[in-house]
Amino acid sequence: MNSTQRASVLLDLFQAGVDAVGGRQATQRSLEQHTLADKIHLVAVGKAADAMAMGALPVIGNRLVSALVVTKHGHLSDELKVQRHVRCMESAHPVPDEGSLLAGKALSEFVSSVPADHQLLFLVSGGTSSLVEHLVDGLGLADLKRETDRLLASGATIGEMNKHRRLLSRIKGGKLATRVKCNVLQLLISDVPGDKPGDIGSGLLVPDAATGMNADLPVWKKIDTHIIASSAIAQAAVAQVAVAKGLVVCQPTGNLDGNMPDVVERVSAVLCTPELASGVYIWGGEPTIVLPSNPGRGGRNQHLALALAKPLSQAGATSVLVCGTDGTDGPTADAGGIVDEHTLKAVQDANLGLDGYLANADAGSCLEHVSCLVTTGPTGTNVMDLAIAIVG
């Protein structure tokens, strides 16, 4: 395959991974396996909230009493907005805004309002930590933004970030559960390493001893929790479709977890191995990156893609796609990028300094110059990032 053909196949493989963990399908499949009450109240929060809610509504049918959906600005569909009994709210990610505080207050009030003899269906996906917040006394939006910016710039892992977030919040780390009076079915789409429920959305309904929420409290017996989509499912789907296309899936490849320089080195070491076997290589996870004081355009996926352009220039025929499964990479509208053995030369021919763009966390600007950005729009899911390589 030439580079254009490889890029086309990579986009197909990425879409296959996303489709396998789509919020709409995953939620509907899961709900069809559960017994639901006659009166149901629905909460859907996160970047996949719209899709998850739309997957739930056909199963719930006329049993729906009320619903609250909170998602990122621009991620609401017209289809959901016109649904009866559904209140839709939008807020910001990755840095919270005033809408996040309004949504957090609305969420607290909504959960408190559900009668004991009704059922709460609670749907959570990645991005929730930023999208809803009800702060402890003495803190305001400026404090929340400052702390979020600090954590994002520090290269903290999602687990480390959510540990801090839980301590600032009246609802995270299981604190929201103090408002629960009814039985709860909680379905989670995991965007965290290890699929830890307490790190997904900072664990709104998951006990955390650090926040004083004892795991032996009676309330936890009312909450039935299931993870319905994860990175492992997406990676398996990529592999399955690759085989169906007649490609060899080469294993093992590892993950994308860790600080960015280590991840670049780890992926490069695989792809630059002498006489590397032709086929498809797949990674999933979430690298962390330390940002400069005034970062440019881009996110971790765009940064990783651009950083791989230099080692790939010394490899054989190889193309790599690095994208966020939610369709957004950091504070951008792009999902990530695709690079190959020719990308570095294209950057140099355009008189661009690749190292400078990386140092300034401005990978998106460089990738745009050489037509290597991937833009998908919201995907309806969020299971961390995927890196897919085609060799040969």
KEKOL-696012 format. One record per residue (C-alpha): y, x, z. Coordinates in pm, whole numbers, plus 50000, padded with zeros to 5 digits. Layout:
N
(rec (Y X Z))
...
***
This chain:
392
(rec (50000 50000 50000))
(rec (50357 50111 49940))
(rec (50625 50072 50208))
(rec (50742 49733 50079))
(rec (50390 49594 50089))
(rec (50329 49736 50435))
(rec (50649 49574 50563))
(rec (50543 49236 50427))
(rec (50202 49259 50594))
(rec (50361 49368 50922))
(rec (50584 49061 50925))
(rec (50279 48842 50861))
(rec (50089 49006 51145))
(rec (50381 48970 51385))
(rec (50413 48601 51298))
(rec (50041 48554 51360))
(rec (50080 48701 51708))
(rec (50378 48478 51781))
(rec (50201 48167 51651))
(rec (49902 48231 51876))
(rec (50121 48208 52187))
(rec (50368 47945 52064))
(rec (50508 47746 52354))
(rec (50459 47412 52188))
(rec (50093 47461 52100))
(rec (50000 47645 52421))
(rec (50156 47378 52641))
(rec (49997 47087 52457))
(rec (49653 47253 52460))
(rec (49674 47319 52831))
(rec (49798 46973 52927))
(rec (49519 46806 52732))
(rec (49278 46975 52975))
(rec (49448 46838 53288))
(rec (49458 46498 53453))
(rec (49818 46381 53482))
(rec (49975 46123 53711))
(rec (50120 45791 53597))
(rec (50478 45900 53673))
(rec (50582 46249 53566))
(rec (50902 46451 53598))
(rec (50931 46750 53365))
(rec (51110 47082 53414))
(rec (51111 47345 53139))
(rec (51302 47670 53191))
(rec (51320 47989 52986))
(rec (51363 48108 52630))
(rec (51056 47906 52528))
(rec (51164 47596 52724))
(rec (51243 47387 52417))
(rec (50905 47452 52256))
(rec (50715 47403 52582))
(rec (50892 47073 52647))
(rec (50819 46952 52294))
(rec (50452 47040 52347))
(rec (50444 46843 52671))
(rec (50624 46525 52564))
(rec (50351 46387 52329))
(rec (50089 46431 52601))
(rec (50305 46274 52872))
(rec (50414 45984 52654))
(rec (50558 45685 52839))
(rec (50465 45837 53175))
(rec (50783 46049 53162))
(rec (51040 45943 53420))
(rec (51292 46227 53381))
(rec (51319 46579 53244))
(rec (51541 46885 53277))
(rec (51529 47159 53012))
(rec (51723 47485 53053))
(rec (51722 47749 52782))
(rec (51932 48022 52624))
(rec (52242 47938 52423))
(rec (52134 47860 52067))
(rec (51769 47795 52155))
(rec (51785 47414 52178))
(rec (51649 47211 51887))
(rec (51801 46891 51755))
(rec (51456 46738 51797))
(rec (51465 46785 52174))
(rec (51829 46685 52218))
(rec (51759 46327 52107))
(rec (51457 46273 52333))
(rec (51493 45994 52590))
(rec (51511 46080 52961))
(rec (51567 46453 52883))
(rec (51869 46642 53011))
(rec (51930 46967 52822))
(rec (52133 47262 52953))
(rec (52212 47603 52807))
(rec (52302 47929 52978))
(rec (52308 48303 52914))
(rec (52054 48583 52884))
(rec (52019 48871 52970))
(rec (52338 48849 53180))
(rec (52391 48515 53361))
(rec (52702 48304 53305))
(rec (52860 48001 53470))
(rec (52600 47786 53294))
(rec (52328 47974 53485))
(rec (52477 47867 53816))
(rec (52524 47508 53698))
(rec (52162 47503 53579))
(rec (52036 47651 53906))
(rec (52215 47381 54105))
(rec (52084 47111 53871))
(rec (51730 47249 53905))
(rec (51748 47243 54284))
(rec (51872 46884 54282))
(rec (51614 46777 54024))
(rec (51315 46914 54218))
(rec (51446 46760 54539))
(rec (51474 46419 54372))
(rec (51109 46385 54264))
(rec (50931 46135 54494))
(rec (50619 46239 54681))
(rec (50398 45995 54491))
(rec (50507 46123 54147))
(rec (50407 46448 53972))
(rec (50624 46743 53871))
(rec (50529 46932 53555))
(rec (50696 47274 53581))
(rec (50705 47489 53265))
(rec (50835 47847 53288))
(rec (50881 48125 53032))
(rec (51061 48458 53011))
(rec (51438 48462 53050))
(rec (51430 48217 53340))
(rec (51563 48473 53589))
(rec (51894 48489 53404))
(rec (51911 48127 53291))
(rec (51897 47958 53633))
(rec (52041 48078 53960))
(rec (52151 47928 54290))
(rec (52303 48216 54488))
(rec (52290 48273 54861))
(rec (52612 48213 55052))
(rec (52879 48478 55006))
(rec (52790 48573 54648))
(rec (52955 48453 54327))
(rec (52911 48487 53954))
(rec (53102 48817 53940))
(rec (52863 48968 54196))
(rec (52561 48840 54001))
(rec (52688 48979 53670))
(rec (52770 49315 53825))
(rec (52423 49346 53981))
(rec (52252 49236 53658))
(rec (52451 49485 53450))
(rec (52362 49760 53698))
(rec (51992 49681 53685))
(rec (51985 49654 53304))
(rec (52165 49987 53263))
(rec (51944 50163 53518))
(rec (51623 50124 53321))
(rec (51463 49919 53597))
(rec (51134 49746 53515))
(rec (51118 49368 53507))
(rec (50931 49374 53838))
(rec (51202 49586 54001))
(rec (51477 49366 53862))
(rec (51314 49047 53982))
(rec (51259 49194 54328))
(rec (51637 49230 54360))
(rec (51704 48890 54204))
(rec (51478 48713 54452))
(rec (51681 48848 54745))
(rec (52011 48717 54601))
(rec (51877 48370 54533))
(rec (51823 48041 54710))
(rec (51555 47936 54460))
(rec (51359 48246 54352))
(rec (51066 48410 54527))
(rec (50920 48067 54598))
(rec (51230 47933 54775))
(rec (51257 47641 54533))
(rec (50922 47521 54666))
(rec (51088 47418 54994))
(rec (51235 47125 54796))
(rec (50898 47008 54661))
(rec (50760 46680 54795))
(rec (50502 46599 54525))
(rec (50206 46759 54349))
(rec (50307 47017 54087))
(rec (50134 47144 53776))
(rec (50297 47476 53685))
(rec (50232 47631 53342))
(rec (50359 47982 53273))
(rec (50409 48189 52959))
(rec (50391 48548 53079))
(rec (50648 48806 52972))
(rec (50559 49061 53242))
(rec (50308 49346 53268))
(rec (49993 49236 53447))
(rec (50087 48868 53407))
(rec (50201 48846 53769))
(rec (50315 48488 53837))
(rec (50573 48602 54091))
(rec (50751 48813 53829))
(rec (50762 48539 53565))
(rec (51107 48386 53608))
(rec (51127 48560 53948))
(rec (50866 48322 54086))
(rec (51059 47999 54144))
(rec (50743 47830 54277))
(rec (50541 48139 54371))
(rec (50533 48263 54734))
(rec (50690 48599 54814))
(rec (50663 48739 55165))
(rec (50981 48944 55109))
(rec (51181 48620 55082))
(rec (51014 48468 55386))
(rec (50790 48236 55187))
(rec (50459 48262 55370))
(rec (50162 48212 55138))
(rec (49991 47999 55405))
(rec (50254 47724 55403))
(rec (50117 47375 55319))
(rec (50346 47341 55016))
(rec (50140 47587 54811))
(rec (49843 47351 54819))
(rec (50053 47106 54615))
(rec (50123 47358 54337))
(rec (49857 47426 54074))
(rec (49953 47729 53861))
(rec (49815 47842 53523))
(rec (49919 48116 53278))
(rec (49881 47968 52929))
(rec (50003 48252 52705))
(rec (50029 48630 52735))
(rec (50072 48953 52542))
(rec (49696 49008 52532))
(rec (49649 48680 52344))
(rec (49918 48774 52093))
(rec (49766 49119 52034))
(rec (49420 48969 51985))
(rec (49560 48729 51725))
(rec (49729 49016 51537))
(rec (49398 49201 51528))
(rec (49208 48894 51408))
(rec (49450 48829 51120))
(rec (49452 49198 51027))
(rec (49074 49193 50991))
(rec (49098 48873 50785))
(rec (49330 49061 50550))
(rec (49069 49333 50505))
(rec (49239 49588 50731))
(rec (49068 49801 50993))
(rec (49199 49756 51347))
(rec (49203 50095 51518))
(rec (49163 50105 51895))
(rec (49258 50204 52153))
(rec (49635 50231 52115))
(rec (49771 50168 52466))
(rec (50083 49981 52575))
(rec (50461 49996 52558))
(rec (50521 49999 52933))
(rec (50723 50284 53081))
(rec (51056 50456 53022))
(rec (51168 50485 52662))
(rec (51126 50862 52605))
(rec (50768 50847 52731))
(rec (50689 50544 52514))
(rec (50835 50712 52204))
(rec (50626 51022 52273))
(rec (50311 50820 52340))
(rec (50336 50610 52023))
(rec (50438 50912 51815))
(rec (50140 51108 51943))
(rec (49908 50843 51802))
(rec (50083 50795 51468))
(rec (50133 51165 51402))
(rec (49776 51266 51474))
(rec (49645 51486 51189))
(rec (49407 51297 50960))
(rec (49477 50971 51143))
(rec (49243 50694 51035))
(rec (49393 50433 50805))
(rec (49431 50087 50952))
(rec (49633 49879 51198))
(rec (49745 49998 51541))
(rec (49877 49751 51798))
(rec (50076 49793 52120))
(rec (50216 49535 52360))
(rec (50441 49565 52662))
(rec (50799 49627 52761))
(rec (50965 49971 52764))
(rec (51268 50034 52983))
(rec (51580 50219 52877))
(rec (51872 50376 53064))
(rec (52194 50265 52896))
(rec (52520 50459 52851))
(rec (52841 50321 53001))
(rec (52942 50149 52677))
(rec (52624 50063 52485))
(rec (52646 49963 52121))
(rec (52447 49705 51930))
(rec (52076 49669 51986))
(rec (51796 49628 52235))
(rec (51485 49819 52338))
(rec (51286 49717 52029))
(rec (51554 49836 51788))
(rec (51590 50157 51989))
(rec (51216 50227 51982))
(rec (51194 50154 51610))
(rec (51481 50390 51527))
(rec (51348 50660 51761))
(rec (51016 50651 51575))
(rec (51185 50718 51239))
(rec (51209 51091 51304))
(rec (50841 51157 51392))
(rec (50728 50922 51113))
(rec (50911 51138 50861))
(rec (50645 51404 50930))
(rec (50355 51157 50907))
(rec (50174 51017 50608))
(rec (50221 50668 50468))
(rec (50302 50475 50787))
(rec (50515 50171 50870))
(rec (50589 50040 51219))
(rec (50732 49705 51329))
(rec (50874 49677 51682))
(rec (50993 49329 51782))
(rec (51046 49099 52077))
(rec (50813 48801 52058))
(rec (51099 48570 52160))
(rec (51293 48661 51845))
(rec (51578 48825 52037))
(rec (51613 49187 52135))
(rec (51854 49245 52422))
(rec (52197 49083 52373))
(rec (52149 49051 51995))
(rec (52035 48791 51744))
(rec (51780 49033 51594))
(rec (51414 49062 51698))
(rec (51375 49436 51631))
(rec (51316 49666 51337))
(rec (51073 49807 51080))
(rec (51070 50179 50999))
(rec (50849 50402 50787))
(rec (50813 50759 50662))
(rec (51123 50715 50442))
(rec (51363 50573 50702))
(rec (51496 50906 50832))
(rec (51588 51017 50480))
(rec (51764 50686 50420))
(rec (51965 50740 50738))
(rec (52054 51095 50633))
(rec (52145 50988 50277))
(rec (52387 50735 50428))
(rec (52550 51019 50628))
(rec (52450 50859 50956))
(rec (52362 51057 51267))
(rec (52039 50910 51401))
(rec (52058 51096 51732))
(rec (52412 50975 51792))
(rec (52315 50613 51740))
(rec (52029 50654 51985))
(rec (52248 50825 52244))
(rec (52500 50542 52221))
(rec (52231 50271 52241))
(rec (52355 50155 51901))
(rec (52026 50149 51713))
(rec (52096 49805 51568))
(rec (52401 49932 51379))
(rec (52203 50217 51225))
(rec (51908 49995 51132))
(rec (52143 49746 50970))
(rec (52295 50021 50752))
(rec (51951 50104 50611))
(rec (51823 49743 50592))
(rec (51557 49790 50860))
(rec (51646 49508 51100))
(rec (51408 49218 51160))
(rec (51573 48882 51227))
(rec (51349 48582 51298))
(rec (51557 48346 51510))
(rec (51413 48184 51826))
(rec (51033 48175 51811))
(rec (50945 47927 52085))
(rec (50762 48182 52296))
(rec (50814 48505 52492))
(rec (50525 48739 52579))
(rec (50701 49078 52592))
(rec (50723 49302 52284))
(rec (50485 49392 52004))
(rec (50465 49717 51809))
(rec (50237 49706 51505))
(rec (50171 50000 51275))
(rec (49999 50017 50938))
(rec (49871 50360 50841))
(rec (49770 50429 50481))
***
